[in-house]
Amino acid sequence: MMNLPLWLIPLLPLVGTILLGAIAVISSGSKKGPSEGMVGFLAVLFPALAFVAVLLLAMGMPVDGIRGTLCNWIDIPLFKADFGFLFDGLSRIMLLFVTGIGALITLYSIGYMHGDRGFARFFAYINLFLFSMIVLVLGDSLLLTFLGWEGVGLCSYLLIGFWNKDVNNCKAANKAFIVNRVGDIGFLLGMLCLVTVGGAGILNYDALNAFIQMILTGGHVEIVLPILSLAGLLFFIGCTGKSAQIPLLTWLPDAMAGPTPVSALIHAATMVTAGVYLLARLGNMFALLPVVLFIITLIGLLTAFWAAMAGLFQNDIKKVLAYSTISQLGYMFMAAGVCAFDASIFHVFTHAFFKAALFLGAGAVIHALAGEQDMRKMGGMLKKTPVTACVMLFAFFAIIGFPGFAGFWSKDLILERLFMSGPLGPAFYVVGLLTAVITAVYMGRLIILTFFGSYRGSKESEEHIHEAPACMLIPMVILAIGAIFAGYFWADSLGITVFSDSLAPVVGAAQASVVHAGAHVNPLIFAGLGTLAALLGMFIALKVYGSARIPEAKGSSAPQGFKASWTFFFDSLHKYCGIIPVSVLAWICDVVVDKILQAIQWTVGAIATILGDGVSTFQVRKVRLQLAFSVACVAILVAVVLLTGGTF
């Protein structure tokens, strides 16, 4: 094992952020500055070095992981917390693809962002994003994880709204930021619940696991179960925001407003995987909470199916992939909901490769078509951009679960675990399998409309179609290779269990505590049904959107109101159940409490003061005011006499 300090991993992209940020500031005030080549080199260098550091540490990591404390962070009488890191089987897997795929996406961005005025600023944000995600994964406590959690939220806002001259981009960035803050309230309250039941030290992951073990051996589960259930539910709310699950999912499709490399980074390697990571990290606690686990499974199931249906009606190539991400995240949450945390993280791992390849491939298509994103105006790109087409075809086979590709191993494993999860397992399995069919249909539609048939755009744009430059193609090809072979890290039928063995020390106890029914079902049956689902979806896509039907597909789409309804429902839910009630409450606090009650309070106070001080209150030094008081009192006296019928 290399004797490298754990703090070196997050330090490297942080140094990159500082250097690139300084270059961005200098370049903005002067026309002269470092070349794009130098900026791009620095941008890729630090994530790549972080990947190398993770790789060296991973090679000789002990079974129980590596721990290191950087410094004392918070030290007050009632609360103490250290700034410490935990490098174990779970964080190792996460950091390998966060830094590795992050470096590839950064390399791709050099070609994609060529000529942009904010070139250096963009890469400063990318390095900051990777730094935040590393802190999130490497932190040894919920408090430090939350620091990284908020960091990726900030960076998503900066990157989604990077092209801030367009107001729609700014709105999308605001939406992503605000919706995630709603979920983050759940994270904060969940930590508060844990502190209430176990003290401040329980926020450390080792301390939390020791606490769970203590209550299991001591037989006090019933006492703390209600507060743990509440904490688990609150943490899950935080996960629904970060990983775009029902009902906090509307921000992710709108996040496509940012540059395509940002979409690839958010969807494949960083932000949206954070919720799944947190569920796995807290697996020992969630294993005690069957009601919360059922809610997680149900939400994941509904999200996967809903997003797959929504993907059928999108014409924007990036929106199709956005809904695809939401659907795949639903699969990961379903697995976590049945305590199959290893299968969930395995799908996170394989998904990172094929989804990054799909997004970067889509970016290459958009780059070739000078910004065009409507698939109805594409077609015939296979001949014009063959490398990009092959990359997306390999990633397509991976996401639909075609035999031999990465998604075949991870998605079928999730479906198998769902089936064995209990009495409702077969029902969950059927819906998951149906979702797999729909996935193959909408992804088949994307491939057919984009790469096959004849080109349906203008002749002027057709003349300028070109393959992406090498700095974009190289990361795409590497990711396509990963989309093919990443699944072989866990291929039981071939006797390869590297992935499951790595995760066993972290999530093995949680999974062992849950008894699954039907454990003797032949895995080949699940593999066969999963393959059948992929083939059926491909067949439907070919029949509906095949080469003879592509010209019709150009003008066909769902009615605008129906198509918009896929996000309209949840936007309306947020509006009427969240925004409007909060706005009404704010108005009540402002008008009724702050203004009216304050006025009443002032009036009552003034009357009390006058009555207490007597007429001395009216003894002021201004002659005009004294005369006004005198005239007013005379008028009052006359009015009283006349009303009582008296005489002067």
C-alpha positions in Angstrom: 0.0 0.0 0.0 1.3 3.4 -0.9 1.8 5.7 2.1 -0.3 8.5 0.7 -2.3 10.8 3.0 -6.0 10.7 2.4 -6.2 14.5 2.4 -4.2 14.6 -0.8 -7.2 13.3 -2.8 -9.4 16.3 -2.2 -6.5 18.7 -2.1 -5.5 18.1 -5.7 -8.8 19.4 -7.4 -8.9 22.1 -4.8 -5.5 23.4 -5.9 -6.8 23.2 -9.5 -9.8 25.3 -8.5 -7.6 28.0 -7.0 -5.2 28.1 -9.9 -7.9 28.1 -12.6 -10.0 30.6 -10.6 -7.0 33.0 -10.5 -6.4 32.6 -14.2 -10.1 33.3 -14.8 -9.9 36.5 -12.8 -6.7 37.6 -14.5 -8.1 36.8 -18.0 -11.3 38.7 -17.4 -9.5 41.9 -16.7 -7.1 41.6 -19.6 -7.1 40.3 -23.1 -3.9 38.5 -22.5 -3.7 35.4 -20.4 -2.7 31.7 -20.5 -3.7 29.9 -23.7 -6.6 27.4 -23.8 -4.1 24.6 -24.1 -2.4 25.6 -20.8 -5.8 26.0 -19.0 -7.0 22.7 -20.4 -3.8 20.9 -19.2 -4.2 22.3 -15.7 -7.9 21.5 -15.7 -7.3 17.8 -16.5 -4.0 17.4 -14.5 -5.4 17.7 -11.0 -8.4 15.3 -11.4 -6.1 12.9 -13.2 -3.6 13.0 -10.3 -6.5 12.5 -7.8 -7.5 9.4 -9.8 -3.9 8.1 -9.6 -3.8 8.7 -5.9 -7.1 6.8 -5.4 -5.8 4.0 -7.5 -2.6 3.7 -5.6 -4.4 3.7 -2.3 -7.0 1.2 -3.5 -4.4 -1.4 -4.5 -3.3 -2.2 -1.0 -6.2 -1.1 1.1 -6.8 -3.2 4.2 -10.1 -5.0 4.6 -11.4 -2.5 7.3 -10.3 0.5 5.3 -8.1 3.5 6.0 -8.9 6.3 8.4 -7.3 9.6 8.9 -8.0 12.8 10.9 -6.9 16.1 9.4 -7.7 18.4 12.2 -10.3 19.2 14.9 -13.2 21.0 13.2 -15.7 21.9 15.8 -14.9 22.0 19.5 -17.5 23.5 21.8 -18.8 22.2 25.2 -21.8 20.3 23.8 -20.5 19.4 20.3 -17.2 18.1 19.0 -16.4 17.0 15.4 -13.2 16.2 13.6 -12.3 16.8 10.0 -11.6 13.2 9.1 -11.6 10.9 6.1 -12.7 7.3 5.7 -11.4 5.2 2.7 -13.1 1.8 2.7 -14.7 -0.5 0.0 -17.6 1.8 -0.6 -15.7 5.1 -0.9 -13.0 3.4 -2.9 -15.4 2.3 -5.6 -17.1 5.7 -5.6 -13.9 7.7 -5.8 -12.5 5.6 -8.6 -15.2 6.5 -11.0 -15.7 10.0 -9.6 -12.1 11.0 -10.3 -11.6 8.8 -13.3 -14.7 9.7 -15.2 -14.4 13.2 -14.0 -11.0 13.5 -15.5 -12.3 12.1 -18.8 -15.2 14.5 -18.9 -12.8 17.4 -18.2 -10.6 16.3 -21.1 -13.7 16.2 -23.3 -14.7 19.7 -22.2 -11.6 21.2 -23.7 -12.9 20.6 -27.2 -16.6 21.3 -26.3 -15.9 24.6 -24.6 -13.3 25.8 -27.2 -13.6 29.5 -27.8 -15.9 30.2 -24.9 -15.2 33.5 -23.1 -15.5 31.8 -19.7 -13.2 28.9 -20.6 -11.0 29.1 -17.4 -13.9 29.9 -15.2 -15.7 26.8 -16.4 -12.8 24.5 -15.5 -12.5 26.2 -12.1 -16.1 25.2 -11.4 -15.5 21.6 -12.7 -12.5 21.2 -10.3 -14.5 22.6 -7.5 -17.4 20.2 -8.3 -15.0 17.3 -8.1 -13.5 18.5 -4.9 -16.9 18.8 -3.3 -17.9 15.3 -4.4 -14.7 13.8 -3.1 -15.3 15.4 0.3 -18.9 14.1 0.2 -17.7 10.5 -0.4 -14.4 10.6 1.6 -15.8 12.2 4.8 -15.9 10.0 7.9 -19.1 11.6 9.3 -22.5 12.8 8.2 -21.4 16.4 9.0 -18.5 16.3 6.6 -20.6 14.5 4.0 -23.1 17.3 4.3 -20.3 19.8 3.7 -19.6 18.1 0.3 -23.3 17.6 -0.2 -23.8 21.4 -0.1 -20.7 21.9 -2.2 -22.0 19.9 -5.1 -25.3 21.8 -4.8 -23.5 25.1 -5.2 -21.4 23.9 -8.1 -24.5 22.5 -9.9 -26.0 26.0 -9.6 -22.8 27.6 -11.0 -22.5 25.1 -13.9 -26.1 24.7 -15.0 -26.4 28.5 -15.2 -22.9 28.9 -16.7 -24.3 30.6 -19.8 -26.1 33.1 -17.7 -26.9 35.5 -20.6 -29.9 33.3 -21.3 -32.6 33.8 -18.6 -33.9 30.2 -19.1 -30.5 28.9 -18.0 -30.6 31.1 -14.9 -34.1 29.8 -14.1 -32.9 26.2 -14.5 -30.0 26.9 -12.2 -32.2 28.5 -9.6 -34.7 25.6 -9.8 -32.0 23.0 -9.2 -30.5 25.0 -6.3 -33.9 25.6 -4.6 -35.3 22.1 -5.0 -32.1 20.6 -3.6 -32.3 23.0 -0.6 -35.8 21.5 0.2 -34.3 18.1 0.3 -31.3 19.3 2.3 -33.7 20.3 5.1 -34.4 16.6 5.5 -30.7 15.8 5.7 -30.2 18.4 8.5 -33.3 17.3 10.5 -32.2 13.7 10.1 -28.8 14.5 11.7 -30.6 16.4 14.5 -32.7 13.2 15.2 -29.6 11.1 15.4 -27.9 13.6 17.7 -31.0 13.5 19.9 -31.0 9.8 20.3 -27.2 9.1 20.4 -25.4 12.3 21.2 -23.1 14.5 19.0 -20.6 11.7 18.4 -23.1 9.5 16.6 -22.7 11.5 13.4 -19.4 9.7 12.8 -20.0 6.6 10.7 -18.0 4.3 12.9 -19.8 5.6 16.0 -23.2 5.2 14.3 -22.5 1.6 13.3 -21.3 0.9 16.9 -24.4 2.5 18.2 -26.6 0.3 15.9 -24.7 -2.8 17.1 -25.1 -1.8 20.7 -28.9 -1.5 20.5 -29.1 -4.7 18.6 -27.1 -6.7 21.2 -28.7 -4.8 24.1 -32.3 -5.5 23.0 -33.3 -1.8 23.1 -34.4 -1.5 19.4 -38.0 -0.8 20.3 -37.0 2.2 22.3 -35.1 4.1 19.7 -36.9 2.7 16.6 -39.4 5.6 16.3 -36.7 8.3 16.3 -34.5 6.2 14.0 -37.4 5.7 11.6 -38.0 9.4 11.5 -34.3 10.0 10.9 -34.2 7.5 8.1 -37.3 9.1 6.4 -35.7 12.5 6.7 -32.4 11.3 5.2 -34.4 9.7 2.4 -36.1 13.1 1.7 -32.6 14.5 1.3 -31.7 11.7 -1.1 -34.9 12.3 -3.2 -33.7 15.9 -3.8 -30.1 15.1 -4.7 -30.9 12.0 -6.8 -34.1 13.4 -8.4 -36.7 11.0 -7.1 -40.4 11.6 -6.7 -41.5 14.3 -5.8 -38.2 16.3 -6.0 -37.3 15.3 -9.5 -38.3 18.3 -11.7 -34.9 20.0 -11.5 -33.0 17.4 -13.4 -34.6 17.6 -16.8 -34.3 21.4 -16.6 -30.6 21.1 -15.7 -30.0 20.2 -19.4 -29.7 24.0 -19.9 -26.1 23.8 -18.9 -23.2 22.8 -21.2 -23.3 19.1 -22.1 -20.2 18.1 -20.2 -21.9 19.4 -17.1 -24.9 17.2 -17.8 -22.5 14.2 -18.1 -20.7 15.1 -14.9 -23.9 15.6 -12.9 -25.7 12.5 -14.3 -22.9 10.0 -14.5 -20.2 10.5 -11.9 -21.2 13.1 -9.2 -24.2 14.8 -7.9 -27.1 12.4 -8.6 -25.2 9.4 -7.2 -24.8 11.1 -3.8 -28.3 10.0 -2.6 -27.6 6.3 -3.5 -24.2 6.6 -1.8 -25.8 8.0 1.4 -28.4 5.1 1.6 -25.6 2.5 1.2 -23.4 4.3 3.8 -26.3 4.3 6.3 -27.3 0.7 5.3 -26.9 -0.7 8.8 -29.4 1.8 10.1 -31.9 1.4 7.3 -31.8 -2.4 7.7 -33.7 -1.8 11.0 -36.4 0.3 9.4 -38.7 -2.0 7.3 -41.3 0.7 6.8 -38.8 3.2 5.5 -37.3 0.6 3.2 -40.7 -0.1 1.7 -41.2 3.6 1.1 -37.8 3.8 -0.6 -38.6 0.8 -2.8 -42.0 2.1 -3.8 -40.7 5.6 -4.6 -37.9 4.1 -6.7 -40.3 1.9 -8.5 -42.7 4.7 -9.3 -39.9 7.0 -10.4 -38.3 4.4 -12.7 -41.5 3.7 -14.5 -42.7 7.4 -14.7 -39.4 8.7 -16.0 -39.2 5.8 -18.6 -42.7 6.8 -19.9 -41.7 10.5 -20.0 -38.6 9.6 -22.0 -40.9 8.3 -24.8 -42.3 11.8 -25.5 -39.1 13.9 -25.5 -37.6 15.3 -28.7 -34.6 17.0 -27.2 -31.8 14.4 -27.2 -30.5 15.6 -23.8 -34.0 15.5 -22.3 -34.3 11.9 -23.3 -31.1 11.1 -21.5 -32.1 13.2 -18.5 -35.3 11.2 -18.0 -33.2 8.0 -18.6 -31.0 9.0 -15.7 -34.0 9.5 -13.4 -35.3 6.1 -14.4 -32.0 4.4 -13.8 -31.7 6.1 -10.4 -35.1 4.6 -9.6 -33.6 1.1 -10.1 -30.8 2.0 -7.7 -33.3 3.1 -5.1 -35.4 0.0 -5.6 -32.3 -2.1 -4.9 -31.5 0.0 -1.8 -35.1 -0.4 -0.6 -34.7 -4.2 -0.5 -31.3 -3.9 1.3 -29.5 -4.9 -1.9 -27.0 -2.1 -1.3 -24.2 -3.9 -3.2 -26.4 -4.3 -6.3 -27.4 -0.7 -6.0 -23.8 0.6 -5.9 -22.9 -1.8 -8.7 -25.5 -0.2 -10.9 -24.2 3.2 -9.9 -20.8 2.0 -11.1 -21.9 0.6 -14.5 -24.3 3.5 -15.1 -21.5 6.0 -14.7 -19.7 4.6 -17.7 -22.6 4.1 -20.2 -24.5 7.3 -19.1 -21.3 9.4 -19.4 -20.7 7.8 -22.9 -24.3 8.6 -23.9 -24.1 12.3 -22.8 -20.7 12.9 -24.3 -21.9 11.2 -27.5 -25.0 13.4 -27.5 -22.7 16.4 -27.0 -20.6 15.4 -30.0 -23.8 15.2 -32.1 -24.9 18.6 -30.9 -21.4 19.9 -31.6 -21.5 18.5 -35.1 -24.9 20.1 -35.8 -23.9 23.5 -34.4 -26.1 23.3 -31.4 -29.1 21.5 -32.7 -30.7 19.2 -30.1 -34.1 18.2 -31.7 -33.9 14.6 -32.8 -36.5 15.2 -35.4 -34.0 17.4 -37.3 -31.3 14.8 -37.2 -30.8 11.4 -38.9 -28.2 9.7 -41.0 -25.4 10.6 -38.6 -24.0 7.1 -38.6 -22.2 7.8 -41.9 -21.1 11.3 -41.0 -19.9 10.7 -37.4 -19.2 6.9 -37.3 -17.0 7.0 -34.1 -19.7 8.9 -32.2 -22.3 6.5 -33.5 -20.4 3.5 -32.3 -19.8 5.0 -28.9 -23.6 5.6 -28.4 -24.5 2.2 -29.8 -22.3 0.5 -27.3 -23.7 2.6 -24.5 -27.2 1.9 -25.8 -26.7 -1.8 -25.6 -25.4 -1.3 -22.0 -28.3 0.7 -20.8 -31.0 -1.7 -22.2 -29.2 -4.7 -20.6 -28.1 -6.5 -23.7 -26.1 -9.6 -22.9 -22.4 -9.1 -22.3 -22.7 -5.3 -21.8 -22.4 -3.5 -18.4 -26.0 -2.9 -17.8 -26.8 -6.6 -18.4 -25.0 -7.6 -15.2 -26.1 -4.8 -12.9 -29.8 -4.3 -13.9 -30.6 -8.0 -14.0 -29.0 -8.3 -10.5 -31.3 -5.6 -9.2 -34.4 -7.3 -10.8 -33.3 -10.6 -9.3 -33.0 -9.0 -5.8 -36.4 -7.4 -6.2 -38.0 -10.7 -7.0 -36.5 -12.3 -3.9 -37.4 -9.4 -1.6 -40.6 -10.8 -0.1 -44.3 -11.2 -0.8 -44.4 -8.1 -3.0 -41.2 -9.0 -4.8 -42.8 -10.6 -7.9 -45.0 -7.5 -8.3 -42.0 -5.2 -8.0 -40.1 -7.4 -10.5 -42.9 -7.2 -13.1 -43.0 -3.4 -13.0 -39.2 -3.3 -13.1 -39.1 -5.6 -16.1 -41.8 -3.6 -17.9 -39.7 -0.5 -17.2 -36.7 -2.2 -18.9 -38.9 -2.8 -22.0 -39.8 0.9 -22.1 -36.2 1.8 -21.6 -35.2 -0.1 -24.7 -38.0 1.6 -26.7 -37.2 5.2 -25.9 -33.4 4.6 -26.2 -34.0 2.8 -29.5 -36.0 5.8 -30.7 -33.1 8.0 -29.8 -30.6 5.9 -31.7 -32.8 5.5 -34.8 -33.8 9.1 -35.1 -30.3 10.3 -34.6 -28.1 7.9 -36.6 -30.2 6.0 -39.1 -32.3 7.0 -42.1 -31.6 10.2 -44.0 -30.6 13.6 -42.6 -33.7 15.7 -41.9 -32.1 19.1 -41.2 -31.3 21.9 -43.6 -28.9 21.4 -46.4 -26.7 24.2 -45.2 -26.2 22.5 -41.8 -25.6 19.1 -43.4 -22.6 20.5 -45.2 -20.9 21.4 -41.9 -21.4 18.1 -40.1 -18.1 16.7 -38.8 -16.7 14.3 -36.4 -15.6 15.6 -33.0 -11.9 16.4 -32.3 -9.6 13.9 -30.7 -9.8 15.4 -27.3 -13.5 14.7 -27.3 -13.4 11.3 -29.0 -10.7 9.8 -26.8 -12.8 10.1 -23.5 -15.9 8.8 -25.4 -14.0 5.7 -26.7 -12.7 4.9 -23.2 -16.1 5.3 -21.7 -17.6 3.1 -24.4 -15.1 0.4 -23.5 -16.2 0.8 -19.9 -19.8 0.5 -21.0 -18.9 -2.9 -22.4 -16.6 -4.4 -19.8 -17.5 -2.6 -16.5 -20.1 -5.3 -15.6 -17.5 -8.0 -15.5 -16.2 -6.8 -12.2 -19.2 -8.8 -10.8 -20.1 -11.7 -13.0 -21.2 -14.5 -10.7 -21.7 -16.9 -13.6 -18.1 -16.4 -14.6 -16.9 -16.7 -11.0 -15.9 -13.0 -10.8 -16.9 -11.4 -7.5 -14.4 -8.6 -7.1 -17.1 -5.9 -6.7 -19.2 -7.8 -4.1 -16.2 -8.8 -2.1 -15.1 -5.2 -2.0 -18.4 -4.0 -0.6 -19.1 -6.9 1.8 -17.2 -5.4 4.8 -19.3 -2.2 4.4 -22.8 -3.4 3.6 -22.6 -7.1 4.2 -24.0 -6.9 7.8 -27.0 -4.8 6.7 -27.8 -7.2 3.9 -27.4 -10.3 6.0 -30.0 -9.0 8.5 -32.7 -9.1 5.8 -34.0 -12.5 4.8 -35.0 -12.8 1.2 -37.6 -15.2 -0.1 -37.1 -17.4 -3.2 -33.3 -17.5 -2.9 -33.1 -20.7 -4.9 -34.5 -19.3 -8.2 -32.1 -19.9 -11.1 -30.3 -16.7 -12.1 -30.4 -17.8 -15.7 -34.2 -17.3 -15.7 -33.7 -13.6 -14.7 -31.0 -13.2 -17.3 -33.2 -14.7 -20.0 -36.2 -12.5 -19.1 -34.0 -9.4 -18.9 -32.6 -10.2 -22.4 -36.1 -10.8 -23.7 -37.2 -7.4 -22.4 -34.3 -5.7 -24.2 -35.0 -7.5 -27.4 -38.7 -6.8 -27.2 -38.1 -3.1 -26.6 -35.6 -2.9 -29.6 -38.2 -4.7 -31.8 -40.9 -2.2 -30.8 -38.6 0.8 -31.4 -37.6 -0.6 -34.8 -41.2 -1.2 -35.9 -42.4 2.2 -34.7 -39.4 4.4 -35.6 -37.7 2.2 -38.2 -36.1 3.7 -41.3 -39.4 3.6 -43.2 -41.1 5.6 -40.5 -38.4 8.2 -39.7 -39.9 10.9 -42.0 -43.2 10.5 -40.2 -41.4 10.8 -36.9 -40.1 14.1 -38.0 -43.4 15.8 -37.6 -45.0 13.5 -35.0 -45.0 14.2 -31.3 -47.4 14.1 -28.5 -49.7 17.1 -28.1 -47.9 19.9 -26.3 -50.2 19.8 -23.2 -49.8 16.0 -22.9 -46.1 16.2 -23.4 -45.7 18.9 -20.8 -47.8 17.1 -18.3 -44.9 14.8 -17.5 -43.3 17.6 -15.5 -46.4 19.8 -15.1 -47.9 17.5 -12.4 -44.9 17.7 -10.1 -44.3 21.4 -10.7 -48.0 22.0 -9.8 -47.6 19.8 -6.7 -44.6 21.9 -5.6 -46.6 25.1 -6.4 -49.9 24.2 -4.6 -48.5 22.1 -1.8 -45.3 24.1 -1.1 -44.8 27.5 -2.8 -48.4 28.8 -2.3 -48.8 27.7 1.4 -45.4 29.1 2.3 -46.2 32.4 0.4 -49.5 32.6 2.3 -47.7 32.0 5.6 -45.1 34.6 4.8 -47.8 37.1 3.9 -49.5 36.4 7.3 -46.3 36.9 9.1 -45.6 40.1 7.2 -49.0 41.8 7.2 -50.9 40.3 10.1 -48.0 39.6 12.6 -45.4 42.2 11.7 -47.5 45.2 10.6 -51.0 45.0 12.1 -50.0 43.4 15.4 -47.1 45.7 15.7 -49.4 48.7 15.1 -51.7 47.4 17.8 -48.8 46.9 20.1 -47.6 50.4 19.5 -51.1 51.9 20.1 -51.6 50.0 23.3 -48.2 51.0 24.5 -48.8 54.7 23.7 -52.1 54.7 25.5 -50.5 53.0 28.6 -47.7 55.6 28.5 -50.2 58.5 28.3 -52.4 57.1 31.1 -49.3 56.5 33.2 -47.7 59.8 32.8 -50.9 61.8 32.9 -51.2 65.2 31.4 -47.4 65.7 31.7 -47.2 63.9 28.4 -48.8 66.8 26.7 -46.5 69.4 28.2 -44.3 70.0 25.3 -42.1 73.0 24.5 -43.6 73.7 21.1 -46.2 76.6 21.2 -47.9 75.5 18.0 -48.5 72.0 19.3 -49.8 73.4 22.6 -52.3 75.6 20.8 -53.4 72.6 18.7 -54.0 70.6 21.8 -56.0 73.5 23.3 -58.2 73.9 20.2 -58.8 70.2 20.1 -59.8 70.0 23.8 -62.2 73.0 23.4 -63.8 71.3 20.4 -64.2 68.0 22.3 -65.8 69.9 25.3 -68.2 71.7 23.0 -69.2 68.4 21.3 -69.8 66.7 24.7 -72.0 69.5 25.9 -74.1 69.6 22.8 -74.5 65.9 22.7 -75.7 65.8 26.3 -78.2 68.6 25.8 -76.4 70.9 28.2 -75.9 74.6 27.9 -73.0 76.9 28.4 
